[in-house]
Amino acid sequence: MALDIKFRTKEAEIMDDFSLQGEELREALDQIARINQLLGGNKVILQGIKELLKQSHNAKTISIADIGCGNGDMLRMLAKFGKKNKLTFQLTGIDANEFTINYAKKLSQEYSNIEYKCLDIFSEDFKTIKFDIILCTLTLHHFTNEQILKIISIFNNNAEIGIIINDLHRSKTAYRLFELICFVFNLNSMSREDGLISILRGFRKKELVEFSKKLDLKNYTINWKWAFRYQWIITKK
């Protein structure tokens, strides 16, 4: 199959339906978290947090929101990291799918500093919440370019210290490698289909730079990371 990756595809993903629920979704959430962990996605976020924490005093409580939190795997990793390094984290997972939020709550019951909210990030309720750091992992690509500009603007208003975005690099190599991953890990149809579309909805570095220019961001870095993803850190100063 010939791949056209010149522009971001507008094809929808199954998970774009926020009313989705059931065992297939639960399995897909776990598979996504596992693959993100194995391919270094959690490390990309953790590295970004360490960079942003240089801007803050470690003695205070650091509030961190994970947008599109899935099954909460990222937040549980951060809770363990914070405890190990004597950092006081208040962690909030946000997702627009109520089934996903309830599943994340179930998996995070033993973590007293993690809470979850079922919220639309375009809602007035979300706009009024302040966090020190906002995380967005493999979520931004679900939106159009116009929506992304609005989302980052909202995040920029909500975050006191900074924003860390970890999302996919749109490339033919990444697409073919994910086809192999689908086979090796025997991914279910939702994970497989959405994963391949996600890559085609991913980004090129010049597109992220263009977003930054349009938003007039002054302090940001965009770095390519394995496996075929970008780390976009926006620092508030």
Order of alpha helices (4+ residues) and beta strands (2+ residues): alpha-alpha-beta-alpha-beta-alpha-beta-alpha-beta-alpha-beta-alpha-alpha-alpha-beta-beta
